[in-house]
Amino acid sequence: MPLKKVRSHSLIFNLSQGLADKHSRTTSLVGVRTALHTDLAMSSSAVPPPERLRTPMTVPRRHMFGPGPSNVPPRILQAGANPVIGHMHPETFEIMADIRSGVQYMFQTLNPVTLVVSGSGHAAMECGIFNAVEAGDGVLVAVNGIWGERAADMARRIDAVVHTIIAPPGGVFTNAEIEQALIKHRPALLFLTHGESSTGVLHPLDGIGQLCHKYDCLLLVDSVASVGGAPVRMDQQEIDILYTGSQKVLNAPPGTAPISFSERACRKIFKRRTKPVSFFLDLRWLSNYWGCDGKAARVYHHTGPVSAFYSLRESLAILVEEGLEHSWKKHREVAEYFHTGLERMGLKLFVEDKALRLPTVTTIVVPDGYDWKEITAYVMKRHNLEISGGLGPSAGMVLRVGLMGCNSSISSADMVLEALKDALAHCHKSKV
């Protein structure tokens, strides 16, 4: 072989060998780094395990007499402890069908599109607003407490044209005032809170639905603090969207929110120009998951809280066994007994008109010379009993006591009266 060709082959060999050696060294280095990284990952964590989770969880038993959540009876707790099954299993769908029928009874409606939102009452509030309202739609909010304020906020976030009428804390609107606002603003939707838990007001509903429909407006009602404890008749009162929460009169754990839509509301919602801003709260998806749309097949939308469904079904079963009218009567009578006891102690009720007092949540004017925080802290420490201060427009002005569902009893009312009497006698540091 000629010398030039030999040198050429030798050069090529040496270059190839050099590249191979470099690749081998690189591969080896990568391997070492990977092994080192794996060893480090397996040998230690950047965040150590929390020592708190090595000890058992302890939850105190308390008398939940605030505006919510209320105490959950053992029967409902036991129902929630049933084995978890799939959220798309036929047995789950049967339970959901039971829940739907129970909600229809509680709401007094035959609306096919009746379901439960996986979330709190706020989620149901957004579900109603986000589905019924599009950007540019007019929304009239009757603000008689914090929930009207929040509904207005939600509607503004989706670029609705929001108008408000505002009642003073503890006040309500006359039907004439509502009609005047409907004529002036011509909204697509009116929002009204039936049981305003921040002020203790039970707003009259009769005639408002008819007024809304006279002016081509939907009526959306928040009944979180009232339904089951005060009369609500969705169909008769021509309410288009009605919702509540699981943790009040129903005595179920927080996290599920029944809601129902009238045929009139569904026509507007299912003919809207744009999709709702929330996929999770889109009524087309939700109505299919809950079997409300008449379709044979249900399509996966989200993983429903199966255990919470068990609890909610049981709470509705208890309401059915007790009877809706009996529940309304019980809450009214216990509230009247409680109010009389408060007045005998010299305490003043925030809502002066007896007919407008919410039977589930009572608002008490903070007595002169006392700090509400001292009172609520004292009854919690000494009596293991929760009551609350004001919220929103009533902040700093009232104490709020909730007697709902199983807590709506003479014995519970007496327990609160005794705790308040004790607090007023001993909270001397808060006097001025």
C-alpha positions as CSV (number, residue, x, y, z in Angstrom):
1,M,0.0,0.0,0.0
2,P,1.5,3.5,-0.8
3,L,2.7,5.5,2.1
4,K,0.3,8.4,1.5
5,K,-2.7,6.0,1.6
6,V,-1.4,4.3,4.8
7,R,-1.1,7.7,6.5
8,S,-4.6,8.6,5.4
9,H,-6.1,5.5,6.8
10,S,-4.1,5.9,10.0
11,L,-5.4,9.5,10.4
12,I,-9.0,8.5,9.8
13,F,-8.6,5.7,12.4
14,N,-7.1,8.0,14.9
15,L,-9.9,10.6,14.4
16,S,-12.5,7.9,14.7
17,Q,-10.9,6.5,17.8
18,G,-10.7,9.9,19.3
19,L,-14.4,10.6,18.7
20,A,-15.3,7.2,20.1
21,D,-13.2,7.9,23.2
22,K,-14.8,11.3,23.6
23,H,-18.3,9.8,23.2
24,S,-17.4,7.1,25.7
25,R,-16.2,9.6,28.2
26,T,-19.3,11.8,27.7
27,T,-21.6,8.8,28.0
28,S,-19.7,7.8,31.1
29,L,-20.0,11.3,32.6
30,V,-23.7,11.5,31.8
31,G,-24.1,8.1,33.4
32,V,-22.2,9.2,36.5
33,R,-24.3,12.4,36.7
34,T,-27.5,10.4,36.2
35,A,-26.5,7.9,38.8
36,L,-25.5,10.6,41.2
37,H,-28.8,12.5,40.7
38,T,-30.7,9.3,41.2
39,D,-28.8,8.5,44.4
40,L,-29.4,12.0,45.7
41,A,-33.0,11.9,44.8
42,M,-33.4,8.5,46.6
43,S,-31.2,9.4,49.6
44,S,-32.7,12.7,50.6
45,S,-35.5,15.2,49.9
46,A,-35.2,19.0,49.7
47,V,-38.4,19.2,51.8
48,P,-38.4,16.9,54.8
49,P,-41.6,15.0,55.8
50,P,-43.7,17.1,58.2
51,E,-43.6,15.7,61.7
52,R,-47.2,16.9,62.3
53,L,-48.4,14.2,59.9
54,R,-46.8,11.5,62.1
55,T,-49.4,12.2,64.8
56,P,-53.1,11.3,64.6
57,M,-55.6,14.0,63.6
58,T,-57.9,15.3,66.3
59,V,-61.1,17.2,65.6
60,P,-63.0,18.6,68.5
61,R,-66.8,18.2,68.9
62,R,-68.5,21.5,69.0
63,H,-72.0,23.0,69.0
64,M,-72.1,24.6,65.6
65,F,-74.6,27.4,66.2
66,G,-73.1,30.0,63.8
67,P,-74.5,30.9,60.4
68,G,-73.0,27.6,58.9
69,P,-71.8,25.0,58.7
70,S,-74.2,23.3,61.1
71,N,-73.6,20.1,63.0
72,V,-73.8,16.9,60.9
73,P,-75.9,14.1,62.6
74,P,-74.3,10.7,63.0
75,R,-76.7,9.2,60.4
76,I,-75.4,11.6,57.7
77,L,-71.8,11.1,58.8
78,Q,-72.3,7.3,58.6
79,A,-73.8,7.6,55.1
80,G,-70.7,9.5,53.9
81,A,-68.4,6.7,55.2
82,N,-69.8,4.1,52.7
83,P,-67.3,2.6,50.2
84,V,-66.3,4.9,47.4
85,I,-67.4,3.7,43.9
86,G,-66.8,5.2,40.5
87,H,-68.5,8.5,39.7
88,M,-69.7,7.0,36.4
89,H,-71.0,3.8,37.9
90,P,-74.7,3.0,37.5
91,E,-75.1,2.8,41.2
92,T,-73.8,6.4,41.5
93,F,-76.2,7.5,38.8
94,E,-79.1,6.0,40.9
95,I,-77.9,7.9,43.9
96,M,-77.8,11.1,41.9
97,A,-81.3,10.5,40.6
98,D,-82.5,10.2,44.2
99,I,-80.7,13.4,45.0
100,R,-82.4,15.2,42.1
101,S,-85.9,14.1,43.2
102,G,-85.1,15.2,46.8
103,V,-83.9,18.6,45.6
104,Q,-87.1,19.0,43.5
105,Y,-89.1,18.3,46.6
106,M,-87.1,20.7,48.7
107,F,-87.4,23.5,46.0
108,Q,-91.0,22.6,45.2
109,T,-90.3,22.3,41.5
110,L,-90.8,20.0,38.6
111,N,-87.9,21.4,36.6
112,P,-86.1,18.6,34.7
113,V,-82.8,20.5,34.9
114,T,-82.3,20.1,38.6
115,L,-78.8,19.0,39.8
116,V,-76.0,19.6,42.3
117,V,-72.8,21.6,41.7
118,S,-69.7,20.1,43.1
119,G,-68.7,23.0,45.3
120,S,-70.1,25.4,47.9
121,G,-72.9,27.9,47.5
122,H,-70.5,30.3,45.8
123,A,-70.0,27.7,43.0
124,A,-73.8,27.5,42.5
125,M,-74.0,31.3,42.5
126,E,-71.4,31.4,39.8
127,C,-73.1,28.6,37.9
128,G,-76.4,30.5,37.8
129,I,-74.7,33.8,36.7
130,F,-72.1,32.4,34.3
131,N,-74.7,30.4,32.4
132,A,-77.6,32.8,32.3
133,V,-75.5,36.0,31.6
134,E,-73.3,36.9,28.6
135,A,-71.0,39.9,28.2
136,G,-73.1,43.0,27.6
137,D,-76.2,41.6,29.3
138,G,-77.9,43.8,31.9
139,V,-78.0,42.4,35.4
140,L,-80.0,44.0,38.2
141,V,-78.8,43.0,41.7
142,A,-81.0,43.7,44.7
143,V,-78.3,44.2,47.4
144,N,-79.6,43.6,50.9
145,G,-76.4,42.2,52.3
146,I,-73.1,40.6,51.4
147,W,-74.5,38.0,48.9
148,G,-75.9,40.7,46.7
149,E,-72.5,42.4,46.8
150,R,-70.8,39.2,45.7
151,A,-73.3,38.5,42.9
152,A,-72.6,42.0,41.5
153,D,-68.9,41.3,41.6
154,M,-69.3,38.0,39.8
155,A,-71.4,39.6,37.1
156,R,-69.0,42.4,36.5
157,R,-66.1,39.9,36.1
158,I,-67.8,38.5,32.9
159,D,-68.5,42.0,31.6
160,A,-72.2,42.2,32.3
161,V,-73.7,45.6,32.7
162,V,-74.5,45.6,36.4
163,H,-77.1,47.9,38.1
164,T,-77.8,47.7,41.8
165,I,-80.5,48.7,44.1
166,I,-79.4,48.8,47.7
167,A,-81.4,48.3,50.9
168,P,-80.0,49.5,54.3
169,P,-78.7,46.7,56.5
170,G,-81.7,44.8,57.8
171,G,-84.0,46.2,55.1
172,V,-85.8,44.8,52.1
173,F,-87.3,46.0,48.9
174,T,-90.9,46.5,48.1
175,N,-92.3,45.0,44.8
176,A,-92.9,48.5,43.6
177,E,-89.3,49.4,44.1
178,I,-88.2,46.3,42.2
179,E,-90.6,47.0,39.4
180,Q,-89.4,50.6,39.1
181,A,-85.8,49.3,38.7
182,L,-86.9,46.7,36.2
183,I,-88.5,49.4,34.1
184,K,-85.5,51.7,34.3
185,H,-82.7,49.2,33.6
186,R,-84.5,46.4,31.6
187,P,-82.1,43.7,32.8
188,A,-81.8,40.2,31.5
189,L,-81.5,38.9,35.0
190,L,-82.5,40.0,38.6
191,F,-80.5,38.6,41.5
192,L,-82.1,38.5,44.9
193,T,-81.1,36.9,48.2
194,H,-84.0,35.2,50.0
195,G,-82.3,34.3,53.3
196,E,-79.6,37.0,53.8
197,S,-77.5,35.4,56.5
198,S,-75.3,38.5,56.9
199,T,-78.2,40.6,58.1
200,G,-80.7,38.1,59.3
201,V,-83.4,39.1,56.7
202,L,-85.9,36.8,55.1
203,H,-86.9,38.7,51.9
204,P,-90.4,38.3,50.6
205,L,-90.6,36.5,47.2
206,D,-94.3,36.5,46.3
207,G,-94.9,38.5,43.1
208,I,-91.3,39.2,42.1
209,G,-91.1,36.4,39.6
210,Q,-94.2,37.6,37.9
211,L,-92.8,41.1,37.7
212,C,-89.6,39.8,36.2
213,H,-91.4,37.9,33.5
214,K,-93.6,40.9,32.7
215,Y,-90.4,42.7,31.7
216,D,-88.7,39.7,30.0
217,C,-86.2,39.2,32.9
218,L,-85.0,36.0,34.6
219,L,-85.2,35.7,38.4
220,L,-82.2,34.2,40.2
221,V,-82.6,33.6,43.9
222,D,-80.0,32.7,46.6
223,S,-81.7,30.4,49.2
224,V,-78.6,29.1,50.9
225,A,-79.6,30.2,54.4
226,S,-83.4,29.8,54.0
227,V,-84.5,26.7,51.9
228,G,-85.8,23.9,54.2
229,G,-86.2,26.4,57.0
230,A,-88.6,28.8,55.4
231,P,-91.2,28.4,52.6
232,V,-89.8,28.5,49.1
233,R,-92.0,27.4,46.2
234,M,-89.9,27.7,43.1
235,D,-92.6,26.9,40.4
236,Q,-95.4,28.8,42.1
237,Q,-93.3,31.8,42.7
238,E,-91.9,31.7,39.2
239,I,-88.3,31.6,40.2
240,D,-86.0,30.8,37.2
241,I,-82.8,29.8,39.0
242,L,-82.7,28.7,42.6
243,Y,-79.7,27.4,44.5
244,T,-78.7,26.5,48.0
245,G,-75.8,24.8,50.0
246,S,-75.6,21.5,51.7
247,Q,-74.2,22.7,55.1
248,K,-77.2,24.8,56.4
249,V,-80.6,23.3,57.1
250,L,-79.7,20.1,55.3
251,N,-76.9,19.4,57.9
252,A,-74.7,17.8,55.3
253,P,-71.0,18.5,55.1
254,P,-70.0,21.6,53.0
255,G,-69.2,21.0,49.4
256,T,-72.3,20.3,47.4
257,A,-74.8,22.9,46.1
258,P,-78.2,22.0,44.7
259,I,-79.5,24.2,41.9
260,S,-82.5,24.2,39.5
261,F,-83.2,26.0,36.2
262,S,-86.7,26.7,34.8
263,E,-87.6,26.0,31.2
264,R,-87.5,29.8,30.6
265,A,-83.9,29.9,31.9
266,C,-82.8,26.9,29.9
267,R,-84.1,28.4,26.7
268,K,-81.9,31.5,27.2
269,I,-78.9,29.5,28.4
270,F,-79.0,26.9,25.6
271,K,-79.4,29.6,22.9
272,R,-76.6,31.8,24.1
273,R,-74.2,33.2,21.5
274,T,-71.0,32.3,23.4
275,K,-69.9,29.5,25.6
276,P,-70.0,30.2,29.4
277,V,-66.7,31.4,30.8
278,S,-66.4,28.3,33.0
279,F,-66.0,24.8,31.6
280,F,-66.5,23.4,35.1
281,L,-69.9,25.2,35.5
282,D,-71.1,24.8,31.9
283,L,-74.8,23.8,32.2
284,R,-74.7,21.7,29.0
285,W,-72.0,19.5,30.6
286,L,-73.5,19.4,34.0
287,S,-77.0,18.6,32.8
288,N,-75.7,15.6,30.9
289,Y,-73.6,14.4,33.9
290,W,-76.7,14.6,36.1
291,G,-79.0,12.9,33.5
292,C,-81.1,16.1,32.9
293,D,-80.7,16.4,29.2
294,G,-82.7,13.3,28.1
295,K,-79.6,11.7,26.4
296,A,-79.0,8.0,26.9
297,A,-75.3,8.3,27.4
298,R,-73.5,10.4,29.9
299,V,-70.1,11.9,29.0
300,Y,-67.4,12.3,31.6
301,H,-67.2,15.9,32.7
302,H,-65.6,15.9,36.1
303,T,-65.1,13.5,39.0
304,G,-68.1,14.0,41.2
305,P,-67.6,13.9,45.0
306,V,-69.2,10.5,45.5
307,S,-68.9,10.4,49.3
308,A,-70.5,13.9,49.5
309,F,-73.3,12.6,47.3
310,Y,-74.0,9.8,49.9
311,S,-74.2,12.4,52.7
312,L,-76.4,14.7,50.6
313,R,-78.8,11.9,49.7
314,E,-79.2,11.0,53.4
315,S,-79.8,14.6,54.4
316,L,-82.6,14.9,51.8
317,A,-84.0,11.6,53.0
318,I,-84.2,13.0,56.5
319,L,-86.0,16.1,55.1
320,V,-88.5,13.9,53.3
321,E,-89.2,11.8,56.4
322,E,-89.7,15.0,58.5
323,G,-91.8,16.7,55.9
324,L,-91.1,20.1,54.3
325,E,-94.0,21.9,56.0
326,H,-93.1,20.4,59.4
327,S,-89.5,21.7,58.9
328,W,-90.7,25.2,58.0
329,K,-93.0,25.2,61.1
330,K,-90.3,23.9,63.4
331,H,-87.8,26.5,62.4
332,R,-90.3,29.3,62.8
333,E,-91.4,28.2,66.2
334,V,-87.8,27.7,67.5
335,A,-86.8,31.0,66.2
336,E,-89.7,32.8,67.9
337,Y,-88.9,31.0,71.2
338,F,-85.3,32.1,70.8
339,H,-86.1,35.7,69.9
340,T,-88.4,35.9,73.0
341,G,-85.6,34.6,75.2
342,L,-83.2,37.2,73.8
343,E,-85.6,40.1,74.4
344,R,-86.2,38.9,78.0
345,M,-82.5,39.2,78.5
346,G,-82.6,42.8,77.3
347,L,-81.0,42.1,74.0
348,K,-82.2,43.8,70.8
349,L,-82.8,42.0,67.5
350,F,-81.2,43.6,64.4
351,V,-84.3,43.0,62.2
352,E,-87.1,44.9,63.8
353,D,-90.0,43.6,61.7
354,K,-90.9,40.1,63.0
355,A,-92.2,39.0,59.6
356,L,-88.8,39.8,58.0
357,R,-86.7,37.8,60.4
358,L,-84.8,34.8,59.0
359,P,-85.8,31.8,61.1
360,T,-82.5,30.0,60.5
361,V,-80.0,32.7,61.3
362,T,-80.7,35.3,64.0
363,T,-78.9,38.7,64.1
364,I,-78.5,40.3,67.5
365,V,-77.4,43.9,68.0
366,V,-74.1,43.8,69.9
367,P,-75.0,45.3,73.3
368,D,-73.5,48.6,74.3
369,G,-70.1,48.4,75.9
370,Y,-69.3,45.0,74.6
371,D,-66.9,43.8,72.0
372,W,-68.5,41.0,69.9
373,K,-65.1,39.3,69.5
374,E,-64.9,38.9,73.3
375,I,-68.4,37.4,73.4
376,T,-67.8,34.9,70.7
377,A,-64.4,33.9,72.1
378,Y,-65.9,33.5,75.6
379,V,-68.8,31.2,74.5
380,M,-66.4,29.1,72.5
381,K,-64.0,28.7,75.4
382,R,-66.5,28.2,78.2
383,H,-69.4,26.5,76.4
384,N,-67.7,24.9,73.4
385,L,-70.2,26.7,71.3
386,E,-69.8,28.6,68.0
387,I,-71.6,31.8,67.3
388,S,-70.4,34.4,64.9
389,G,-70.0,38.2,64.4
390,G,-71.4,40.2,61.5
391,L,-70.4,39.9,57.9
392,G,-70.2,42.5,55.1
393,P,-72.6,45.4,55.9
394,S,-73.3,44.0,59.4
395,A,-69.7,43.6,60.4
396,G,-69.1,44.8,63.9
397,M,-72.8,45.5,64.4
398,V,-74.3,42.1,65.2
399,L,-73.9,38.6,66.7
400,R,-75.2,35.8,64.4
401,V,-76.7,32.6,65.7
402,G,-77.7,29.8,63.4
403,L,-80.3,27.2,64.6
404,M,-80.7,25.0,61.5
405,G,-81.9,21.5,60.8
406,C,-81.1,19.2,63.7
407,N,-79.9,22.3,65.7
408,S,-83.3,23.9,65.4
409,S,-84.6,22.8,68.8
410,I,-85.7,24.3,72.1
411,S,-82.7,22.7,73.8
412,S,-80.3,24.3,71.4
413,A,-81.9,27.7,71.8
414,D,-81.7,27.3,75.6
415,M,-78.0,26.4,75.3
416,V,-77.3,29.6,73.4
417,L,-79.3,31.7,75.7
418,E,-77.5,30.4,78.7
419,A,-74.1,30.9,77.0
420,L,-74.9,34.5,76.1
421,K,-76.2,35.2,79.6
422,D,-72.9,33.9,81.0
423,A,-70.8,35.9,78.5
424,L,-72.6,39.1,79.3
425,A,-72.0,38.6,83.0
426,H,-68.2,37.8,82.6
427,C,-66.9,39.8,79.6
428,H,-66.1,42.8,81.8
429,K,-62.8,43.6,80.0
430,S,-64.7,44.6,76.9
431,K,-66.9,47.2,78.7
432,V,-66.1,50.8,78.1
